[in-house]
């Protein structure tokens, strides 16, 4: 199979891919065509069907597996597939595992490390709250292990939510050692729970798309709601503690323009914001480097507002 990450301009394709998205469109001259997104476990690529009425183009829809005959072209600096023929595939012709990106790290080992952090929490109320999610609610546990952390940008793969959560929690644990003023129980609980709403915001793979609630409410609001609902089941859960924890969740994007309902007012909320931003950006940069076919300068990246390059320090 020719994986998408290995595409080069001029490649001719005859392979099966998952149709992640398909939409009819019209050229400026009024000619119909189809916008398609193809996906495999290594990534996705834009594609076009310029002659959708061609007898070689079968009728297929989003989330179908399709045998593609086409050519890899370059449009405005990005690879694109010109689809000449397309055949809808039947179950058994493809292995679904080839079309779902998965974390390179062991999911069960990551989850065990997260549970060790839960066990290390001293505050009984916060510990019970964490256990209500990550020990007692097995349906949520399975979704948490399988969910991605984003539709695109960073950690957009099976196990991505867990990998990102553990990365943020590791950073917050380090912060607590470096800055004793931080309340470890509050910060680590917030870190473990900060993106819990993404189990409701995004559907599982292979779709990995926004749910209706995800579009209407977003993971930050839903995560705060989930924490409030579970805390209400714990007798005597202190109101102030709940408010501070929810504030950390509501403020973890840091600024209003980044979708944060609140700006950090607690030092723990500030630490969580920086840990979240650091882990997300380092992973995004890493994925850019790993997915690039170029050496040296990689081009301007809007998220970083910079032309990026891999460091060239020689190994000793």
Backbone torsions as a table, in degrees:
resi	resn	phi	psi	omega
1	UNK	NA	137.5	176.4
2	UNK	-88.0	107.1	-178.2
3	UNK	-75.1	149.2	-176.6
4	UNK	-60.7	-36.0	-179.0
5	UNK	-64.1	-20.0	-178.2
6	UNK	-98.0	4.3	-179.9
7	UNK	-61.3	141.9	173.2
8	UNK	-132.5	149.7	177.4
9	UNK	-56.7	131.6	-179.8
10	UNK	97.3	-12.4	178.1
11	UNK	-61.0	140.9	173.0
12	UNK	-105.8	132.2	-171.4
13	UNK	-112.4	137.9	164.4
14	UNK	-142.2	86.3	-174.9
15	UNK	-153.5	165.2	-179.1
16	UNK	-95.5	132.4	177.6
17	UNK	-135.7	158.8	175.5
18	UNK	-84.8	129.9	174.4
19	UNK	-82.2	101.9	-178.0
20	UNK	-78.6	-28.5	-177.6
21	UNK	-156.3	143.9	176.7
22	UNK	-147.7	132.4	-177.8
23	UNK	-149.5	133.7	177.1
24	UNK	-75.0	145.3	-179.7
25	UNK	-146.7	178.5	-177.0
26	UNK	-137.3	134.6	175.9
27	UNK	-73.4	170.1	178.5
28	UNK	-61.3	-24.0	179.6
29	UNK	-89.9	5.8	176.9
30	UNK	83.7	16.4	179.4
31	UNK	-94.5	129.8	-178.4
32	UNK	-72.3	146.0	172.3
33	UNK	-150.7	175.2	-178.4
34	UNK	-122.2	130.5	168.7
35	UNK	-88.8	127.1	-177.6
36	UNK	-131.6	143.5	169.7
37	UNK	-115.2	122.2	178.2
38	UNK	-100.1	145.3	-176.9
39	UNK	-138.5	144.1	162.8
40	UNK	-137.9	-171.4	-173.5
41	UNK	-70.1	-11.6	-178.8
42	UNK	-97.3	-7.9	179.9
43	UNK	151.5	-163.0	-179.2
44	UNK	-138.0	162.7	-178.7
45	UNK	-149.1	143.1	175.5
46	UNK	-73.4	145.9	178.7
47	UNK	-142.1	159.1	-179.7
48	UNK	-133.3	140.4	168.6
49	UNK	-111.9	102.2	-174.5
50	UNK	-79.1	-19.4	178.2
51	UNK	-129.3	75.5	-174.9
52	UNK	-64.3	-16.4	-179.8
53	UNK	-91.9	3.0	178.6
54	UNK	-62.8	140.9	179.1
55	UNK	-63.5	-17.3	178.8
56	UNK	-83.6	-4.3	180.0
57	UNK	-103.9	111.0	178.6
58	UNK	-79.3	168.9	177.6
59	UNK	-85.1	116.3	177.5
60	UNK	-139.0	162.3	-174.4
61	UNK	-129.1	174.9	174.5
62	UNK	-56.2	136.8	-180.0
63	UNK	77.5	10.0	171.8
64	UNK	-87.6	152.5	172.6
65	UNK	-95.5	127.8	-169.2
66	UNK	-132.5	133.3	172.3
67	UNK	-81.1	121.3	-173.8
68	UNK	-107.0	129.1	168.2
69	UNK	-109.7	118.8	-177.0
70	UNK	-169.3	-171.3	-178.2
71	UNK	-133.3	139.8	177.6
72	UNK	-85.1	122.6	179.8
73	UNK	-118.3	177.9	177.4
74	UNK	-122.7	123.5	179.3
75	UNK	-127.7	115.5	-179.4
76	UNK	53.8	39.5	175.9
77	UNK	85.0	-0.5	-179.8
78	UNK	-119.1	143.1	178.6
79	UNK	-70.8	145.6	-178.2
80	UNK	-147.8	147.3	179.8
81	UNK	-104.8	127.4	174.2
82	UNK	-94.4	106.0	-175.1
83	UNK	-83.3	119.6	179.3
84	UNK	-96.5	-37.6	177.9
85	UNK	-139.6	151.2	179.6
86	UNK	-147.9	131.6	179.9
87	UNK	-126.5	127.4	177.6
88	UNK	-67.8	128.6	-176.6
89	UNK	-95.4	153.1	178.8
90	UNK	-98.1	156.4	176.6
91	UNK	-57.9	135.2	-176.9
92	UNK	105.1	-19.2	178.1
93	UNK	-84.4	-11.7	-174.4
94	UNK	-142.3	158.3	175.5
95	UNK	-106.3	110.5	-176.9
96	UNK	-53.4	-28.1	-179.2
97	UNK	-63.5	-22.5	179.8
98	UNK	-75.6	-7.2	-172.4
99	UNK	-119.5	7.3	-179.8
100	UNK	-122.2	116.2	178.6
101	UNK	-69.6	137.0	-176.3
102	UNK	-129.4	145.7	177.2
103	UNK	-54.0	141.0	177.0
104	UNK	-75.8	-9.8	-179.0
105	UNK	-98.6	155.0	-178.2
106	UNK	-70.4	118.3	-174.1
107	UNK	-65.3	-42.3	-178.6
108	UNK	-67.7	-37.0	177.6
109	UNK	-67.0	-39.3	177.2
110	UNK	-64.0	-41.7	-178.3
111	UNK	-67.3	-36.7	177.2
112	UNK	-62.3	-39.0	177.6
113	UNK	-65.6	-39.5	177.8
114	UNK	-63.0	-40.2	178.4
115	UNK	-65.8	-30.8	175.8
116	UNK	-64.7	-37.7	175.2
117	UNK	-65.3	-40.8	177.6
118	UNK	-59.1	-44.5	-178.2
119	UNK	-65.2	-25.6	-176.2
120	UNK	-81.6	-7.3	-179.0
121	UNK	-74.2	129.3	-177.3
122	UNK	-89.2	-36.3	-179.0
123	UNK	-63.4	121.3	-172.8
124	UNK	-64.3	-35.9	-178.8
125	UNK	-68.9	-44.7	179.7
126	UNK	-66.7	-37.9	179.4
127	UNK	-65.5	-43.2	177.4
128	UNK	-63.0	-37.8	179.0
129	UNK	-63.6	-46.9	179.6
130	UNK	-62.5	-41.3	179.4
131	UNK	-66.0	-31.9	179.0
132	UNK	-63.8	-29.7	177.9
133	UNK	-88.5	-54.0	-163.3
134	UNK	-98.2	-1.5	176.3
135	UNK	-123.3	-49.2	-172.7
136	UNK	-84.1	-31.6	-176.4
137	UNK	-94.0	86.5	-174.7
138	UNK	-68.0	-28.9	176.4
139	UNK	-64.4	-43.7	177.5
140	UNK	-66.8	-39.6	-179.8
141	UNK	-56.5	-46.6	-178.8
142	UNK	-65.6	-40.1	177.8
143	UNK	-66.3	-39.5	-179.0
144	UNK	-62.6	-39.3	-179.9
145	UNK	-69.6	-31.9	-173.8
146	UNK	-93.5	-16.3	-173.0
147	UNK	-75.3	154.8	171.1
148	UNK	-92.1	168.3	177.7
149	UNK	-93.1	-10.5	-178.8
150	UNK	-166.2	156.8	173.9
151	UNK	-69.4	-39.5	174.9
152	UNK	-141.1	-163.2	174.7
153	UNK	74.2	-75.6	-176.1
154	UNK	-143.3	147.2	177.0
155	UNK	52.1	40.9	-178.7
156	UNK	-89.4	59.8	-177.9
157	UNK	-151.4	165.3	177.7
158	UNK	-58.7	128.5	-176.1
159	UNK	87.6	-0.7	-177.6
160	UNK	-66.6	-39.0	179.0
161	UNK	-63.4	-43.8	178.2
162	UNK	-64.9	-44.9	-179.4
163	UNK	-62.0	-43.9	179.1
164	UNK	-66.1	-44.3	-179.7
165	UNK	-60.8	-43.2	179.3
166	UNK	-66.9	-38.3	177.5
167	UNK	-62.0	-44.2	178.6
168	UNK	-65.1	-41.8	-179.5
169	UNK	-66.1	-39.3	176.3
170	UNK	-59.7	-44.7	179.1
171	UNK	-63.4	-43.8	-179.7
172	UNK	-65.0	-35.6	176.8
173	UNK	-64.4	-39.9	175.6
174	UNK	-64.0	-43.5	178.8
175	UNK	-56.0	-41.7	-177.3
176	UNK	-63.4	-33.1	177.2
177	UNK	-74.0	-35.8	-178.3
178	UNK	-79.7	-29.1	-176.1
179	UNK	-130.8	88.9	-175.3
180	UNK	-59.6	-16.3	179.6
181	UNK	-65.1	-22.1	-178.4
182	UNK	-72.3	137.8	174.4
183	UNK	-81.3	106.3	-173.2
184	UNK	-61.9	-44.8	-178.0
185	UNK	-59.7	-44.4	-179.5
186	UNK	-67.7	-46.3	-175.6
187	UNK	-66.6	-45.0	-178.6
188	UNK	-69.1	-35.3	175.7
189	UNK	-63.5	-43.1	178.3
190	UNK	-64.3	-40.4	179.9
191	UNK	-63.2	-45.0	-178.9
192	UNK	-65.6	-32.5	-176.1
193	UNK	-99.0	-3.5	-165.7
194	UNK	-60.8	-33.3	-178.6
195	UNK	-114.2	21.9	-176.7
196	UNK	-61.8	-27.3	178.5
197	UNK	-65.9	-14.9	179.2
198	UNK	-70.2	-17.3	174.1
199	UNK	-67.2	-17.7	176.3
200	UNK	-108.5	-24.4	-176.7
201	UNK	-73.8	-37.9	-175.7
202	UNK	-117.5	139.4	174.1
203	UNK	-75.6	160.5	179.8
204	UNK	-74.0	163.9	175.3
205	UNK	-65.3	150.3	12.1
206	UNK	-84.0	-8.9	-178.7
207	UNK	-65.9	-55.6	-177.1
208	UNK	44.7	55.9	-178.2
209	UNK	-130.5	166.1	-177.2
210	UNK	-69.7	133.4	172.8
211	UNK	-77.9	170.8	176.5
212	UNK	-59.8	-45.5	178.7
213	UNK	-65.0	-34.2	177.7
214	UNK	-63.1	-40.8	178.0
215	UNK	-69.0	-41.1	-173.3
216	UNK	-80.7	-35.7	-172.4
217	UNK	-114.8	-43.6	-178.3
218	UNK	88.4	157.9	-172.9
219	UNK	-70.4	-27.6	-178.0
220	UNK	-67.1	-49.4	179.3
221	UNK	-64.7	-46.1	-179.0
222	UNK	-64.3	-36.8	177.5
223	UNK	-63.5	-42.5	177.2
224	UNK	-62.6	-39.6	178.3
225	UNK	-64.2	-43.8	-179.8
226	UNK	-60.9	-41.0	178.5
227	UNK	-65.0	-43.6	178.7
228	UNK	-62.1	-41.0	-179.6
229	UNK	-64.9	-43.9	-179.5
230	UNK	-73.0	-35.5	178.0
231	UNK	-64.2	-32.7	-179.5
232	UNK	-65.8	-19.9	179.8
233	UNK	-88.1	-6.8	-180.0
234	UNK	-100.5	113.6	-174.8
235	UNK	-59.2	128.9	174.8
236	UNK	79.0	11.9	-178.9
237	UNK	-59.5	120.2	-174.7
238	UNK	-61.3	133.1	-178.2
239	UNK	-61.8	-43.2	-178.4
240	UNK	-63.2	-41.7	179.4
241	UNK	-62.5	-42.8	178.2
242	UNK	-63.2	-43.8	-179.3
243	UNK	-63.1	-40.2	-179.8
244	UNK	-68.4	-39.9	178.2
245	UNK	-65.4	-45.9	178.8
246	UNK	-64.0	-35.3	177.3
247	UNK	-60.9	-42.8	179.0
248	UNK	-59.3	-41.2	179.0
249	UNK	-66.2	-47.1	-176.0
250	UNK	-68.7	-20.5	-176.1
251	UNK	-107.0	6.5	-168.9
252	UNK	-74.2	-11.3	172.3
253	UNK	-88.6	-6.7	167.2
254	UNK	85.9	-43.8	-175.1
255	UNK	-136.2	152.0	-180.0
256	UNK	-58.0	-40.2	-176.4
257	UNK	-69.3	-12.4	176.6
258	UNK	-100.9	16.1	176.9
259	UNK	84.5	15.9	-179.4
260	UNK	-87.8	120.0	178.9
261	UNK	-63.7	-27.4	178.6
262	UNK	-132.6	156.2	173.3
263	UNK	-99.6	139.7	-175.2
264	UNK	-51.9	126.9	176.3
265	UNK	-115.5	-11.8	176.8
266	UNK	-110.7	148.6	-179.8
267	UNK	-64.0	-32.1	176.9
268	UNK	-67.9	-36.8	177.0
269	UNK	-65.4	-38.7	177.5
270	UNK	-64.0	-45.2	179.9
271	UNK	-62.4	-41.0	179.3
272	UNK	-63.4	-42.2	179.1
273	UNK	-59.0	-45.6	-178.9
274	UNK	-69.3	-37.6	178.6
275	UNK	-65.7	-43.1	179.0
276	UNK	-62.6	-45.7	-178.4
277	UNK	-65.7	-41.2	179.9
278	UNK	-62.9	-49.8	-177.5
279	UNK	-63.7	-41.6	-179.6
280	UNK	-64.3	-44.6	-176.3
281	UNK	-72.9	-38.3	177.6
282	UNK	-64.0	-40.9	178.0
283	UNK	-66.6	-40.9	178.4
284	UNK	-61.0	-46.1	178.4
285	UNK	-61.2	-43.6	179.5
286	UNK	-58.9	-44.8	-179.1
287	UNK	-66.7	-35.3	176.5
288	UNK	-62.4	-45.0	179.8
289	UNK	-64.8	-43.3	-177.1
290	UNK	-69.2	-32.2	-175.7
291	UNK	-91.9	-4.3	-177.4
292	UNK	-83.8	138.1	174.6
293	UNK	-94.4	0.0	-175.7
294	UNK	-98.1	157.5	171.5
295	UNK	-112.7	150.3	-178.1
296	UNK	80.7	-137.2	-176.4
297	UNK	-69.8	137.2	-172.5
298	UNK	-104.9	-3.2	-179.9
299	UNK	99.8	166.9	-177.3
300	UNK	-71.9	131.4	177.7
301	UNK	-116.2	118.5	-173.2
302	UNK	-60.2	-39.5	-178.4
303	UNK	-58.6	-37.8	-176.7
304	UNK	-97.4	-6.8	-178.5
305	UNK	52.1	43.3	-177.0
306	UNK	-157.8	154.1	169.0
307	UNK	-81.2	122.0	-171.3
308	UNK	-98.6	155.6	177.7
309	UNK	-149.5	145.8	174.7
310	UNK	-76.0	138.7	179.5
311	UNK	-66.1	147.6	-172.8
312	UNK	-115.3	23.2	-178.3
313	UNK	-65.9	123.1	-178.2
314	UNK	-71.0	148.1	176.3
315	UNK	-75.0	142.2	179.7
316	UNK	-80.1	NA	NA
